[in-house]
Each structure stands twice: as structure tokens, then as C-alpha cells.
């Protein structure tokens, strides 16, 4: 699929902008602070209904305006669909598909599928485990929307269980009874069921994603060591022991029932410590995706360039995975070339050239490799001008 | 902002569930213009509901007398109990006209975040009822959300201690008369995983 047109009104710094894209490479060039990333963000927002830069919608609306409007025309399999999103902070966003309103904005999810790489993604390698869990979970939902429900259920059960652990711990310390603990078994059961489903889905995803990430890292940084992904579960040794080959049985899918039993066992073992501390110590919310280069953990050991390439490989790997599963997503690369050496730039250009559509931003035209021909836009003083 | 008593009325009405500031304002001005007799009737109804309504000693739903209409009805089967969270759920199940047993209202669901545990719900009363009456089936009809499911699991565990008692849970899935294409992916996903042989 590709984006044929993007129109934004009162979005971020833009009062109004309209761009006609073509399949293939589009490069947005402009000095810092001219709003290149804002345009990429608008595209990404349409495909995920969330911003990669902020968690609330208020900063997305131009200062002084009531609401922002993002409209695109997306061409997929020779059919053109227009999606329009009205972002009003503090109120429900409204969406239109081919000019007719849809009851819920999430119904437009999937019309535009995109994979965005932005400088913020460095946190995937250097940041805390929550970033990497979110990376996995976002990708899961993109592939199977049903899992959004599993995640929401899991989070709710987790919050309830933590509340129970806290009150039980407080009651125990003040010499009270263990009345609260009677229902803990029930919450354990539900936590294990939803947790096993989430854990199983993540393990399945990783089996499919790893070769793509490895290949992407090799493509970007061929001279560097091999990139490896490993899932670190809060189950620790109980994970491989309970389920051979990291939970993958003969069907090639994680055995959710076995994972559920493993989670329950671990919960039972750690219960005393959990009540003592009032924290839930077992479950996918404590897990991490460990990234390593040549056997050394990327976090702490990898250089800036290596970390950057690894983060890029995670996104490119996701892109390839989504691509292999059907509709080809649009690749959005925000300010990525400036951080890479000439060699890696050339390698990334090769990957980008193979995509159906890729939108790239750069502050300095010289940063963009020669090979990346295609359309070029100058972004300057609130205007987007096509120059090539 | 209006002055004095009018604003007070709007504020009070606005505290009701499902009533926003605009609706509250509309109601307030309706009441201002309404016939005094209508307002008195509303006033009396409000007063009576606070004074007169009691909770049924058997099932715990709202009633006018000590036992509610359903629990006092000899035609209703004492051996089947449908467990629900709130009195409004009794009305919902009653509307089906399918159920001929009796009810038991828990008064909520397990919700540790709000400090609701088994002792805050009418679970002990349920167990006593099962012991006294010759109950053969308990239908757990708590809401199909996180709290309701946890309550259902807890009840199912407690009820295991009664030999010969059958414990069932309401099915969840697609609404009747609906179109498959309009079902959201969560409901449809759940219906798919809970499919049954025909």
C-alpha cells in the first residue's frame, strides 16, 4: 500500500499542509524545527491512533486551535480509501472513512499500516524493559487485534491483584487476619490464564521476528557481530523446564496451557514474598526482551552507532514481518541517516529502495544517500514544496 | 452560572449518573416550569424510596416488604438460584421470562481496588441458602468483565463443597439477531474460542 496524499490542518506546527506522494521514495528535507517530523507523526498517528512522541493528544493540536485534522488517501490493491481523523483533546476523536463517519475511530485501524523508525527508538535498546515490552505488544496487536483485549484484561487483573496484595500485606503487618488472601487464588488463576496467553503470543512472535531482525541488522551493519533477541521471562528457569524449546510444541506455537501451569506454580512459590512486598513478581509485566550483540548485552556494551543500528533493525525486522504477512506497510524513517556512517547509509538505502513506499526526513540534503532518488520535498517556513 | 437555588438544583441533578451539565440544566428548567403537583409527586417518590425500600431478607434485591415478590412467589422454583451482582440484573434476567427459579443479589463483585472482598458481598447468605433449601443448581450470572469473572471463579470454588450441586455460568459471545460483520473483534474472538459442537 502507499499514501497518495496527506493533508493536515492545525496539526502540531502546521496550520495547513497538503502533500501528494508517489510510490517509492519520498524525501522531506528542511532545517530543524520546520515540521518534517510532524508530517511523519501525522501518518503514524493515522495508522496507530497514537503518537510516538507524546502520550496525550493535547500537544498534537496547533497552539490556539480547537482541533487538528489529518486526512490521507491510501492506495491498496488499486483501491483508494480516504481516512480522516479529527483530534480533539479532552473529547473523543472522530474518524471518517471515505467521507462517511465511523462509530469508533479504531475502525480505521488497518487502513494505513506503517512502521515508523524515529530517534526516540534508541530507547528500545538503551531504555528500561517497559519500552521493549511495549514494542512487542504493539506489534502483536498490529498482527492480531484480539490481543488488545487480552492485554487490557491482563492489566486489569494485575491492578486488582496488586491492590489485594497491598491490603493483605498491610493487614498482616498490623497483626490482622488473612481474610484478604482467600480470594488471592482466584486472582492468581485469572492472572495466569491471561498472562499465559500474552506470554505465549510474545514467544510465538519472537520466533517469527528474530530471523527478520537478525537479517535486518546484518543488512545495516554487515561488519558487526550477530544480533540476538532473547526473551527473559519472570518465570526464569521455570520457563524452559516447563516447556521444552521455550514453549514451542510440535504445532510451532507456544503451549498456553503449559505456560499457565508454570505461571501458577511460580506464583504459589513466590506468594510469601509478594505479600511481604505488595508487588506482583510473576507475569509478562516483569519480562524483558534481551538484546545482545555477539554474546554481549546491547544495553551498556553497544556503541552509539551499534545501538542505533540495533533499534533500526528491530523496526526494519517488524516491517519485514508485517510485509510477509500480507499488506505491505509504509516505511517511515525519521531523521535516521544523520546518525549512520556512509557505509551503513548505503546499506539502509538498499533496504529502503525495496519498499513499496518509504518516507524519509533529513535536516541536511547531503545526509541522504545518492541512491535514494525519487521525489523530494523542501519543508520550509510552513510550506511544503516539491522540488524533484 | 445561575444564581442561588437554581444553580444548587442544577448541581444536585448533575451528580446523578449519566447526567451531564447540559442535561441537568434542562431538567432544572423543566422542573421550574412544571406543574407544582408534578413536582410534589416527584418529591414524594424520592422520599418514599429512601424511607420505604428495604432489601429482601432472602435474595437481597430491593423490595417493599421483608421478602420480595419473587421470593414470596410459591410458583418459583426454590431449587434453582441465579446469582447476580445488582438488583438491576434481576430485572434484566426477569425480562427474558425464561427463568423460573429464584435470585440471589451479591451487591457487587470482587474488586480489591475499591476494597470489596468476599465479606462485603452477600456470599455467606448464599451458602446458607444452599444448605437450607434443597438447591440443585446455581447459575452464576455476574458481569462478563474482570471483576465479574473473578467473582464467578471464587463462587465456583466455594460451591464445590456442596456435593450434587450443579454450578453453571452464563455463556458469552455474539448477540442474537446481530450481524457477524458488525461484531467487534474482541467479542468475535471470544465467541470463536468458546465455540461448541452442533
Interface residues (C-beta under 8 A of the other chain):
Chain A: X145 X146 X148 X149 X153 X156 X157 X159 X160 X161 X163 X164 X167 X179 X180 X182 X183 X185 X186 X187 X189 X190
Chain B: X110 X111 X112 X113 X115 X117 X118 X119 X145 X146 X147 X149 X150 X153 X154 X157 X185 X186 X189 X190
